[in-house]
């Protein structure tokens, strides 16, 4: 899977799941997604929505561990997590 295409798909998914009025181009690849540093204003409920969508679309489970929670740090981190060999 091409990482550039995956990041575009992830941005579209985030916009749809979190019901944001943005375009994918408005989300930088390295922008903080969740928390007080997020320019997108995403919260823990948004994180849950994203995690469920990632499981549904890519078969990758984002659970409560620090390693997989770090997957939600940015679009880059999420793409790397999906492309990793980890089955968690």
Secondary structure as UniProt FT lines:
FT   HELIX           3..17
FT   TURN            18..19
FT   HELIX           24..26
FT   TURN            29..30
FT   TURN            36..37
FT   TURN            39..40
FT   HELIX           44..58
FT   HELIX           66..69
FT   HELIX           70..72
FT   HELIX           75..83
//
